[in-house]
Amino acid sequence: MDWVQPRVLMYHMVRPHRPGTRFNKLRVTPEAFEKQIAWLKAKQFHFIFASQLFGDEPLPSRAVCLTFDDGYEDNLLAADPVLARHGAVATLYLVGDRTGGWSSKKKAHHADDELQAEPKLSDDQVRSMIASKRWELGGHTLTHANLTTLADDEARAEIAQARQSFQSAFNHPPATFAYPFGLFETKHAQMVRDAGYLGAVTVEPGISPKPYADTMAVKRVKISGNDGMFSFVLRMRGGKRGWSS
């Protein structure tokens, strides 16, 4: 993909792996993250917020948007110092209620609560991130809900109230949205638009060329904790690790 097309990278955690657990692919080690951001800086990428993807101002070539889903505490403790060292910025797709009850389970009968046990950001920590000017907020529902399992009124509330709650809690209404688990239907995309978001990102791997055919379904480059730098560079070039991954 031509470098004029912005890359939107998807992260979750920046922390050491936990042996014997399921979701180490979501845990990029601090050492790997440092190497990735240093490589982007050395290759003269321009770090942008997700809101800029949907703005009127033209983007520079080699634009890269770092996004972090959910709201894990290591985003502040481990990722933010790296951003500060390299003059980078990122967008945090923050779950509104991080006190418990949401997890890695896509369905109620799933037993896996591994991600629920990970430390989450407090409101005060989020405020400090916003104040640094290195982070902007994006919506990610109130409770990390699987929108496809909810009644329409419930889904609409999860999407819209997440934006409203950030206005009151942080004086920072999110400009963009990320679908939990990447699961959504056409009606949910319309709900996101109706709630006032400029655009939305998915978990579909790849690079969506601008101008976007659908501003409510922009692809992201998945950054896996199981990959080395060679795979990271491949993903940056074409959006995926290989032909089909």
SULURHU-V621647 format. One record per residue. RES is the residue in three letters. PHI is phi in whole degrees, 0 to 359 (999 if undefined). PSI is psi in degrees with one decimal (none if undefined). Layout:
res:RES phi:PHI psi:PSI
res:RES phi:PHI psi:PSI
This chain:
res:MET phi:999 psi:134.1
res:ASP phi:302 psi:144.5
res:TRP phi:291 psi:-10.6
res:VAL phi:290 psi:-19.1
res:GLN phi:276 psi:126.3
res:PRO phi:293 psi:141.7
res:ARG phi:264 psi:132.1
res:VAL phi:246 psi:109.6
res:LEU phi:265 psi:139.8
res:MET phi:249 psi:117.2
res:TYR phi:243 psi:165.1
res:HIS phi:235 psi:-68.3
res:MET phi:240 psi:151.9
res:VAL phi:238 psi:96.1
res:ARG phi:195 psi:161.9
res:PRO phi:297 psi:155.2
res:HIS phi:292 psi:153.7
res:ARG phi:251 psi:110.8
res:PRO phi:303 psi:138.5
res:GLY phi:78 psi:10.7
res:THR phi:255 psi:167.3
res:ARG phi:275 psi:-31.2
res:PHE phi:251 psi:33.7
res:ASN phi:295 psi:-19.1
res:LYS phi:296 psi:-22.6
res:LEU phi:270 psi:-4.7
res:ARG phi:253 psi:98.0
res:VAL phi:276 psi:124.8
res:THR phi:294 psi:152.5
res:PRO phi:304 psi:-37.2
res:GLU phi:295 psi:-43.0
res:ALA phi:293 psi:-40.9
res:PHE phi:297 psi:-42.4
res:GLU phi:302 psi:-45.0
res:LYS phi:296 psi:-40.5
res:GLN phi:295 psi:-47.6
res:ILE phi:291 psi:-37.7
res:ALA phi:297 psi:-38.9
res:TRP phi:296 psi:-44.5
res:LEU phi:300 psi:-42.7
res:LYS phi:295 psi:-44.1
res:ALA phi:295 psi:-31.2
res:LYS phi:272 psi:10.1
res:GLN phi:63 psi:38.8
res:PHE phi:285 psi:149.0
res:HIS phi:256 psi:118.9
res:PHE phi:279 psi:129.3
res:ILE phi:228 psi:161.2
res:PHE phi:276 psi:159.2
res:ALA phi:297 psi:-33.1
res:SER phi:300 psi:-29.7
res:GLN phi:289 psi:-20.8
res:LEU phi:296 psi:-26.9
res:PHE phi:247 psi:10.8
res:GLY phi:274 psi:177.6
res:ASP phi:274 psi:-20.3
res:GLU phi:286 psi:135.8
res:PRO phi:295 psi:144.7
res:LEU phi:267 psi:148.0
res:PRO phi:289 psi:158.7
res:SER phi:298 psi:150.4
res:ARG phi:62 psi:42.0
res:ALA phi:278 psi:138.0
res:VAL phi:224 psi:132.8
res:CYS phi:246 psi:114.8
res:LEU phi:272 psi:125.0
res:THR phi:237 psi:142.6
res:PHE phi:235 psi:125.6
res:ASP phi:265 psi:143.0
res:ASP phi:98 psi:-54.9
res:GLY phi:114 psi:48.4
res:TYR phi:279 psi:144.8
res:GLU phi:298 psi:-29.7
res:ASP phi:294 psi:-17.4
res:ASN phi:302 psi:-36.5
res:LEU phi:277 psi:-47.8
res:LEU phi:286 psi:-34.2
res:ALA phi:248 psi:-41.2
res:ALA phi:281 psi:-42.8
res:ASP phi:300 psi:-42.1
res:PRO phi:300 psi:-33.6
res:VAL phi:292 psi:-43.5
res:LEU phi:302 psi:-43.2
res:ALA phi:297 psi:-41.7
res:ARG phi:295 psi:-31.6
res:HIS phi:252 psi:7.4
res:GLY phi:66 psi:34.5
res:ALA phi:259 psi:160.6
res:VAL phi:231 psi:163.5
res:ALA phi:209 psi:161.6
res:THR phi:248 psi:129.1
res:LEU phi:256 psi:110.7
res:TYR phi:274 psi:96.4
res:LEU phi:261 psi:129.0
res:VAL phi:288 psi:135.6
res:GLY phi:296 psi:-50.9
res:ASP phi:258 psi:106.1
res:ARG phi:252 psi:17.7
res:THR phi:274 psi:-9.5
res:GLY phi:140 psi:166.6
res:GLY phi:99 psi:-22.3
res:TRP phi:250 psi:155.1
res:SER phi:202 psi:-161.2
res:SER phi:274 psi:1.9
res:LYS phi:280 psi:122.5
res:LYS phi:281 psi:-27.7
res:LYS phi:230 psi:152.3
res:ALA phi:300 psi:-31.4
res:HIS phi:277 psi:-5.7
res:HIS phi:290 psi:138.5
res:ALA phi:268 psi:-7.5
res:ASP phi:278 psi:111.2
res:ASP phi:245 psi:27.6
res:GLU phi:305 psi:-45.4
res:LEU phi:284 psi:-22.4
res:GLN phi:297 psi:-30.4
res:ALA phi:280 psi:-11.9
res:GLU phi:289 psi:136.1
res:PRO phi:301 psi:135.7
res:LYS phi:251 psi:161.0
res:LEU phi:291 psi:140.2
res:SER phi:275 psi:165.5
res:ASP phi:300 psi:-40.6
res:ASP phi:295 psi:-37.8
res:GLN phi:295 psi:-40.0
res:VAL phi:298 psi:-42.4
res:ARG phi:299 psi:-39.4
res:SER phi:293 psi:-34.4
res:MET phi:293 psi:-43.8
res:ILE phi:297 psi:-42.1
res:ALA phi:296 psi:-26.4
res:SER phi:290 psi:-16.1
res:LYS phi:70 psi:6.2
res:ARG phi:267 psi:-10.1
res:TRP phi:229 psi:142.9
res:GLU phi:236 psi:156.6
res:LEU phi:266 psi:145.7
res:GLY phi:234 psi:155.5
res:GLY phi:280 psi:145.3
res:HIS phi:213 psi:31.4
res:THR phi:73 psi:168.7
res:LEU phi:286 psi:-38.9
res:THR phi:231 psi:20.4
res:HIS phi:59 psi:46.9
res:ALA phi:280 psi:144.1
res:ASN phi:281 psi:101.8
res:LEU phi:300 psi:-30.5
res:THR phi:289 psi:-11.9
res:THR phi:261 psi:-1.8
res:LEU phi:259 psi:153.3
res:ALA phi:295 psi:156.9
res:ASP phi:302 psi:-43.1
res:ASP phi:297 psi:-38.8
res:GLU phi:293 psi:-43.4
res:ALA phi:297 psi:-42.1
res:ARG phi:298 psi:-39.8
res:ALA phi:292 psi:-41.8
res:GLU phi:302 psi:-39.4
res:ILE phi:282 psi:-50.7
res:ALA phi:285 psi:-41.6
res:GLN phi:289 psi:-24.6
res:ALA phi:299 psi:-41.2
res:ARG phi:291 psi:-42.4
res:GLN phi:293 psi:-38.9
res:SER phi:293 psi:-33.1
res:PHE phi:289 psi:-30.9
res:GLN phi:297 psi:-44.5
res:SER phi:283 psi:-37.2
res:ALA phi:279 psi:-36.0
res:PHE phi:235 psi:-2.2
res:ASN phi:53 psi:41.0
res:HIS phi:211 psi:75.9
res:PRO phi:295 psi:131.1
res:PRO phi:291 psi:138.5
res:ALA phi:273 psi:-25.6
res:THR phi:228 psi:171.6
res:PHE phi:222 psi:148.2
res:ALA phi:233 psi:133.0
res:TYR phi:282 psi:124.3
res:PRO phi:303 psi:134.4
res:PHE phi:64 psi:0.0
res:GLY phi:73 psi:13.9
res:LEU phi:262 psi:122.8
res:PHE phi:196 psi:164.1
res:GLU phi:237 psi:172.4
res:THR phi:305 psi:-39.3
res:LYS phi:295 psi:-31.5
res:HIS phi:288 psi:-37.1
res:ALA phi:300 psi:-38.9
res:GLN phi:293 psi:-37.0
res:MET phi:297 psi:-39.6
res:VAL phi:298 psi:-44.7
res:ARG phi:297 psi:-44.1
res:ASP phi:295 psi:-28.9
res:ALA phi:284 psi:-10.1
res:GLY phi:104 psi:6.7
res:TYR phi:286 psi:144.4
res:LEU phi:285 psi:-31.4
res:GLY phi:190 psi:175.6
res:ALA phi:216 psi:150.8
res:VAL phi:245 psi:152.6
res:THR phi:247 psi:-173.2
res:VAL phi:253 psi:7.9
res:GLU phi:293 psi:124.4
res:PRO phi:287 psi:137.7
res:GLY phi:145 psi:-169.5
res:ILE phi:232 psi:113.4
res:SER phi:279 psi:123.3
res:PRO phi:286 psi:142.0
res:LYS phi:268 psi:147.4
res:PRO phi:292 psi:140.3
res:TYR phi:293 psi:133.3
res:ALA phi:293 psi:-32.5
res:ASP phi:217 psi:107.3
res:THR phi:290 psi:-11.2
res:MET phi:261 psi:12.3
res:ALA phi:208 psi:57.9
res:VAL phi:275 psi:131.9
res:LYS phi:288 psi:158.7
res:ARG phi:230 psi:156.4
res:VAL phi:270 psi:112.7
res:LYS phi:286 psi:124.8
res:ILE phi:257 psi:112.3
res:SER phi:263 psi:139.5
res:GLY phi:291 psi:-9.7
res:ASN phi:267 psi:-2.5
res:ASP phi:262 psi:151.1
res:GLY phi:264 psi:-172.4
res:MET phi:293 psi:-32.5
res:PHE phi:299 psi:-45.0
res:SER phi:293 psi:-36.1
res:PHE phi:299 psi:-44.8
res:VAL phi:295 psi:-40.1
res:LEU phi:300 psi:-43.8
res:ARG phi:297 psi:-39.2
res:MET phi:295 psi:-35.2
res:ARG phi:288 psi:-45.6
res:GLY phi:236 psi:-2.1
res:GLY phi:96 psi:-15.3
res:LYS phi:223 psi:163.1
res:ARG phi:290 psi:-34.5
res:GLY phi:210 psi:-153.1
res:TRP phi:292 psi:-31.0
res:SER phi:227 psi:3.5
res:SER phi:261 psi:none
